[in-house]
Amino acid sequence: MGRRLVVAFLALPVVTLVACGSSDAGTIVIVKDGGSGATADSSVATADPDSGGTATDAGSGGADSSSGKDGGPSLDAAMDAGADSGTELPGVRFVGRRDEANPLQPRFAWPGGRIVARFSGTAASVSLDHKDGINGGTTWFDVLVDGTVVKQITTTTGTSTYTLATGLPSAIHTVELVKRTEASLGDDRFLGFTFTGGTLLAPPPAKTRRVEFVGDSMIQGFGVEGVEPCPGGATSDTHNARIALPALVAKDLDAEDMSTTYSGKGIGRNEDATDPLRFGALYPRALPDVASSLWNFAASPADVIVIVLGGTDFEASPAPTAAAYTTTLGTFFDIVRARNPTSHVILAVGGQISNFYPVGAQARTRITQATNNVVTARNGAGDVKVYPFAFTESDGTNTTGCYEHANTTLHRQWADMIIPFIKSKTGW
């Protein structure tokens, strides 16, 4: 039986590594100098230096804080210092929005959330607690080992342990879970990894850039792995945020991605007219369907935010006028800007927005007009970091995903369209 390790992290400005236990089992505790430590005892490794930060930043949602961005040292800074001095601090890295009411057991709902660890050993498993969403379940995760997708796991209601990899060479490996599905299909609480024949190591370095996409199913990866007409509907296995626009852009820009996306949701109107929960209410949340779960924007600032909304607002008749949608979009932009005062914000017209559907709505023309109106007004008021952008209108060739959503080719084309624009504004 291999040595097993438990790691607990506290959000601390200064950290010290303490190891204790026998040769058969050990506990590693991160403690504040002169403070008390946190321990856990079993066969799991739980930790949280996030993509850029620590587990217990202010706010019920908690958040990651990039080294230096919040004005103080982070656990990643300590990790980098440890690496420079020859000392590695074990940890698990969390990427994407998540609720950290319990900082050692974050809960993920938004698509594209990632859990990353580096370890020595021959096998890995993870314990997760799944809760169904408003549309039921299940959650699907891609499992990557050393950068290669090796399997998918599906989580069902309650706590279970899922095998991620077995029979690996006795060496150093990286394991990563990526949430393919969206919040309406459930959220999952991370309870810990178990590694066989080895130990948890320091995670891969955090990215220094962060890109957030805000949108609906158009850009989310909804149905991307299905082929229309998708017998049985757009089932959970056809969704994959890992290969959708937000993730592709972030990867090419060497950035972390946040996919703040939700199917059927708009700014002024949802696809379901009886659903009052629109993006103005969703955007501040760590768990979109839990009002009390708030994301900590100050601790986890996005460098670039791309907003691709509007299609849902024009689904029903009567469609909003350009003037009405200008007001709607401007109000939502102000919600975003209030929480991200220094971010570059791109107001984008989606590639599947058309004047031909819905009939008579003139959606592309009106959304484009509203976008330009909002940018012009905010630029005139002194906000020079908000920009208009329009994805080239799709001709339908690559909308072969379920319910005529984008396939992998179209997501790649969209990424190639906007990456040069982002580089031109950020200097990346």
Secondary structure, 3 states (H helix, E strand, C coil): CCCEEEEECCCCCCEEEEEECCCCEEEEEEEECCCCCCCCCCCCECCCCECCECCCCCCCCCCCCCCCCCCCCCHHHHHHHHHHCCCCCCCEEEECCCECCCCCCCEECCCCCEEEEEEEECEEEEEEEEECECCECCEEEEEEECCEEEEEEEECEEEEEEEEECCCCCEEEEEEEEECCCHHHCEEEEEEEEEECCEEECCCCCCCCEEEEEECHHHHCCCCCCCCCCCCCCCHHHCCHHHCHHHHHHHHCCCEEEEEECCCCCCCCCCCCCCCCCHHHHCCECCCCCCCCECCCCCCCCCEEEEECCCHHHCCCCCCCHHHHHHHHHHHHHHHHHHCCCCEEEEEECCCCCCCCCCCCCHHHHHHHHHHHHHHHHHHCCCCCEEEEECCCCCCCCCCCHHHCCCHHHHHHHHHHHHHHHHHHHCC
